[in-house]
């Protein structure tokens, strides 16, 4: 009987620190980037050119912004934010609607919409402890239904004919006497400004790339250098321990989801500008690809472990994979299948590595 009890108490997991496992856990994303770079150079002599690498970064800029936000949710131990695609879509639609008042107002309205969606998600998940995956998926369906119902399944364009101009008051009648088409001209100017947002370049680099860099640097500072970041790590590592330590877990979860939705809104505005149309399908698939990039970067799905540098590495890895597949002529649908397979493999390897390190509870 004593032998049985002893055997039950004994931890039978393989906890010996395998050197390969240790390096895979710490430097896995760097090894993947190096491996993909080698394959890329074999595929094309121009793969490592500055122009091609900039194209890769530009292509994943939208993904990088979304992944930055979702990484806070995963870091908090909430597994992901499946409402990100429709947050992107509805933010783009709101921005287009508010373009009648000007581009700045449109962007502010879009970000405010994202913040509100994140607040609702965070409150229900943080306060009521609803399942994050189920609730955010439900929110995604709710938002999709709202957009489809509001616009009868049609798309909305920045140069829509029923838009109003912000030019009102005393000067409007005078301006219309000088040029009866002033409203139409003003509307076209606004539409051109919005449509050109995604194609704007600064110092030879796309604006959206600068935005991704700023968002990721801000995310890095918040996650690793702030009190909020430390509390976020504690909540992600153990919700109950964080609560007993005096951390306001509800507030932390709410802020994490708000950051996720705000980042999704920013990406949604740029993606809507790129497509030059507001529609319910803008942003589809970004939740899954973002989570794939985050896990590739070494962040644990159960929370409390990872870094923003790893997230950037994961995003860049996704870009390299897509670039290589495009160079060898692999189609879009096949690329999605390969991305899905990569996600499955990475999650399996991550779980196996943690188990070998004696941390399979994570």
Secondary structure, 3 states (H helix, E strand, C coil): CHHHHHHHHCCCCCCCCCHHHHHHHHHHHHHHHHHHHHHHHHHCCCCCCHHHHHHHHHHCHHHHHHHHHHHHHHHCCCCCCCCHHHHHHHHHHHHHHHHHHCHHHHHHHHHHHHHHHHHHHHHHHHCCCCCHHHHHHHHHHHHHHHHHHHCCCCCECCCCCCCCCCCCCHHHHHHHHHCCCHHHHHHHHHHHHHHCCCCCEECCEEHHHHHHHHHHHHHHHHHHHCHHHHHHHHHHHCHHHHHHCCCCHHHHHHHHHHHHHHHHHHHHHHHHHHHCCECCCCCCCHHHHHHHHHHHCCCCCCCCCCCHHHHHHHHHHHHHHHHHHHHCCCCHHHHHHHHHHHHHHHHHHHHHHHHHCCCCCC
